[in-house]
């Protein structure tokens, strides 16, 4: 399966972004209100400059306390973000996420963000693929 197929199957194609001058407390509010695990940091909403996850925030709160909530998101975000393209395979994306130990990946087409996929999206797609393969093999064995 390809990334663009995953994007089509998602309930929403929304990618939630905050500008680089936003505060970590703004990110916390958005993550909570939208019930999401990450927010992309982008000045224009289409070119990702970083990504900030709930894990990043919790890790920093554990180190420094809640005072870090008044920091700018740029102080805490991951700058070296890994991205994928609509024509990338689920195997490639899953491998990158597993090796890099991250759960969200912006999807870029011609340098602009067209979506965001999570490891959950990729696993769900891969399980669907495996079910189709299983059904096809069972049909072949049974002579249908």
N, C-alpha and C positions, 0 to 999 in steps of 0.2 A: 504494500500500500504506500501511497505517496502522501506527503504533507498536505497538499492542496485538497486531497480527499478527506483528510482529518478535519481540516478547516470547514469544509462543506457540511460535515456531519455534526459539528458543534451547535449547541442550542443558540449561542450568541457569538457573533464575530467581533464583539467589542474588545478593544485593548485599552485598558485604563492606564493613563499616563499622568504624570505630574511634571511641572517645569523644574529646572535645576535650582531655582530659588525657593522652592517649597521647603517646608520644615518636615522633619521626621514625624512630628505629631500629625501633620496633614496626611502623611502616608498611612499612619496608624488608623486614622479616621476613615480613610478610603478603604483600606483593607478590611476593616470591620464592617463598614456599611455595605460594601459590595460582596462581602463573603468570598474574598479572593486571597491568594497566597503571595502575590507579587504585583508590583507596579513598575512600569517602565518609565524611566526618566528621559524626557525629551522636550527640547525647547519649542519644537514645532508640531509635536504629535505624530510625526512620521519618520523621523530619524532618531533611533535610540542612542542615547549618550551613556546610559547605564541602566541598571536594574536593581531594585531593592525588594528583598523578600522579608516575610515575617521572621524567618530564621536569622537574617542579618540583624534585624532590630532586637530580637530577643537576646542574641549573642552579645550585642553591645550593651543592652540594659544589664545583663549579667556581669559585665566587666565594670561598667561605669555608673550604673544606676539610672534612674528615670530622667536625670538632667540631660541626657543625650537626646531626648525628644525635642529639645529646642534647637538642635543642630540642623544645618541644611542637609537635605537628602544627598547632596554631592559628597558630603563628608563620610557617608556610610555606604553609599551604593557601590556595587561592583561595576567597575569601568570596563574591564576586559570581558565584554559579554560575548557569548557564543550565539551565533544565529544560524538559521537554516533557510533553505529556499523552498518554494512550493513543490519543486520536482525532486526533492530529497526523499529517500526511502525511510520508512519507519525504523528499519534495522540500523541505519546510519545514525539517525537522531537518538534512538534509544541507547546506542553505544556511546555517543558523545555525552549524553546526560549521565549515564552510569559512571563512565570514567571521570567526568568532571565533578560528580557529586552535586549536581544542581537539578532543579525540577521544572524550570520554565525556560522557554526559548522563543525569542521573537522570530517571526518569519518575515524575511525580506525579499522583495521582488524589485530588481533594478535599484537597490539601495534604499527603498522605502518600505516601511513596516506595513504588512498586509494582514497580520494576525499574530497570535501568541498561542503556543501549544504547551501543554503540561505533560509531565511524564504519565499522568493518569490518562490523558487523551491518547497518547501513543500506545500504552498498554492495552487500553480498550480496543483500539483499532487492530492491534496485533492479535488479540484474542478472537476478534471477529474473523480475521484472516484464517487463523488456525481452525476455527469452527467450520468455515467453508471448505477448507482442505480436507478436514476429517469427514465431512458429509460426502464429498466427492469420492474419497477413497473407499468409504463404506459402500457407496453406490456401485463403484467398480467391482468390489469384491463380491457383492451380492448379485451382480449382473444386471443392474437397472440401466 
